[in-house]
Amino acid sequence: MKKNDIAAIVIIVAIAGVFSYFIANAIIGKPNNNPVQVEQITPIGGSFPTPDPRVFNEKAIDPTVEINGDGQSTNQPFAN
């Protein structure tokens, strides 16, 4: 490329950049500096309500306990 070609490309890119800047500002606009209203929350207390006795009782199933089968291992799982 010649120096004239490179200069023409640089000028075209600069004009396109300025043009796209103004077009983007016209379409998007500037953000408003309005403060956002947020909801106030109450702090978490140290006391918790009593859990439901139907679910949390001594006879309930504990899902954290690993369940093993009947202790037999077989190589044929679908055998009669």
C-alpha positions as CSV (number, residue, x, y, z in Angstrom):
1,M,0.0,0.0,0.0
2,K,1.1,3.5,-0.6
3,K,1.2,6.3,2.0
4,N,-1.8,7.9,0.4
5,D,-3.9,4.7,0.8
6,I,-2.9,4.3,4.4
7,A,-3.8,8.0,5.1
8,A,-7.1,7.6,3.4
9,I,-8.0,4.5,5.4
10,V,-7.0,6.3,8.7
11,I,-9.2,9.3,7.8
12,I,-12.1,7.1,6.9
13,V,-11.8,5.1,10.1
14,A,-11.6,8.3,12.2
15,I,-14.7,9.8,10.5
16,A,-16.6,6.5,10.9
17,G,-15.6,6.4,14.6
18,V,-16.9,9.9,15.3
19,F,-20.0,9.2,13.3
20,S,-20.7,6.0,15.2
21,Y,-20.1,7.7,18.6
22,F,-22.8,10.3,17.9
23,I,-25.2,7.7,16.5
24,A,-24.7,5.5,19.6
25,N,-25.3,8.5,22.0
26,A,-28.5,9.4,20.1
27,I,-29.8,5.8,20.3
28,I,-28.7,4.8,23.8
29,G,-28.6,8.2,25.5
30,K,-27.0,9.1,28.8
31,P,-27.9,7.3,32.0
32,N,-29.9,9.2,34.6
33,N,-28.4,9.8,38.0
34,N,-31.6,8.9,39.9
35,P,-30.9,7.1,43.2
36,V,-32.4,3.7,43.5
37,Q,-34.8,3.0,46.3
38,V,-34.0,-0.3,48.0
39,E,-36.1,-2.3,50.5
40,Q,-34.9,-2.2,54.1
41,I,-34.6,-5.7,55.6
42,T,-34.7,-6.8,59.2
43,P,-31.6,-8.4,60.7
44,I,-31.5,-12.2,61.3
45,G,-32.2,-13.0,64.9
46,G,-30.5,-15.7,67.0
47,S,-33.7,-17.6,67.8
48,F,-35.4,-20.0,65.4
49,P,-38.9,-21.3,65.5
50,T,-39.5,-24.9,66.6
51,P,-39.5,-27.2,63.6
52,D,-42.5,-29.2,62.6
53,P,-42.6,-32.4,64.8
54,R,-44.2,-34.4,62.0
55,V,-40.9,-34.1,60.0
56,F,-38.2,-33.6,62.6
57,N,-38.8,-36.4,65.1
58,E,-36.8,-39.3,66.4
59,K,-38.5,-41.8,64.1
60,A,-38.0,-39.8,60.9
61,I,-35.8,-41.1,58.1
62,D,-32.4,-39.5,58.0
63,P,-31.4,-38.9,54.4
64,T,-27.8,-38.4,55.3
65,V,-27.3,-42.0,56.3
66,E,-25.8,-44.2,53.6
67,I,-28.1,-47.1,52.8
68,N,-26.5,-50.4,51.9
69,G,-28.4,-53.3,50.4
70,D,-28.8,-56.7,52.2
71,G,-25.1,-57.2,52.2
72,Q,-25.0,-59.7,49.3
73,S,-23.0,-58.9,46.2
74,T,-23.6,-60.6,42.9
75,N,-22.2,-60.4,39.5
76,Q,-25.6,-60.9,37.9
77,P,-27.9,-58.1,39.1
78,F,-30.9,-59.4,37.1
79,A,-30.5,-63.1,38.1
80,N,-33.5,-65.0,39.3
